């Protein structure tokens, strides 16, 4: 039986980390063809050019992503937070009848335990076909390839328990990294909202995981440990854990505590820390503190790991942040670049219960990960990459903010988090153009057009029922076009307040 996500609030208030009932069989099969997954569904490594990534990347992005070896020469590192409850598959079954489809994406799944909020999840990993042999290892290796090919340096591994399936999956992820790509780093992140442990017990757990060569270490050999919600334990507790690691296991530690909110009171951890981080906010209007936090860390002689996010919507916790289409993604990447951060953590790779995922998914395909590759390149190289292919990204919700299902269908609705940006109903066209062009748009039955400049430009349109599309036209010729795969509907069966993304850079058959 698949393991269940922890029955708890994974993220604290203020820093926490919706697919109507459809015919999933048809939907899932269509999605495979629609977002460029052919050739990797069975986990086989596709042929790689000299750049070190599949040839599909040569045309999917609006720019030429530097080779992996070049990106890794940068002193700046980009990780993505890996949440073990949601791997590519939970039971190795066909996607139209696997555990995600039967139990997480439906209100009646898991014997109705998620009925009150319309089901646990609103999105899922991009579907994969059943595998033979060690399918879990195969799938983890595929996720590592996907992250590596997008330019990421590694995963921060959320350690939820010291035994059980999530712990076993953590071991398997470290093994997968060492087998798939020895240069891909797994940074250990004990989750102090979930673990009930002692310094000695945690040291033993970390020591066992550190036997894997893919466990992230600094050049001086110190094991990087980045506890989530580090403030759950005082500095003396962490000092004791580090002493246990060194005295009983011969492992020196570079502690990079992650706080739910990095305030001056946490400077008391400086004496035991190599660096600092925080979980961060999920709304564009709350990214302004990044420079102050990074400056505070650097004044103390510590590195700073900046959170970068795309959105956050949690049916089971009854709360969401207003992401503003891709505004939060662009603002949080801007904060990482402008603040002089040393490392970045994408929050998250695959926490579908919080809707924070960057990983390729059923609803978003590769859209958010492809966008991240662009900003990642600027972060790591110090120069904005040159746009060489017209590419359009289209984002919108599939329902209006004020839409609500009947209370009989979904008794518990989600509400905007205190302090988040004002919720809005918009379609965003984010254009990457080699030269100025006319962008022709359709939202529902309404057509329009505007002049877009070269480079990167975001343009907002009102959300309307039906599909949306955008087409770039230059000198009378279409250079690229994109359409939403999922229509905006009224009425609705259940709330789904995530923004769906799609890119013209990948096939939408």
Helices and strands as residue ranges (DSSP letters): H 24-34, H 57-60, H 68-71, E 77-82, G 95-97, H 99-99, I 100-104, H 109-112, G 115-117, H 135-149, E 154-159, H 165-180, E 185-190, H 199-209, E 223-225, G 230-232, H 235-249, E 253-259, G 264-272, E 273-278, G 284-286, H 290-299, E 303-308, E 313-314, G 315-317, E 319-320, H 327-338, E 343-346, H 367-381, E 391-396, E 415-416, E 426-433, E 437-443, E 446-452, E 455-462, E 468-474, E 477-483, E 500-503
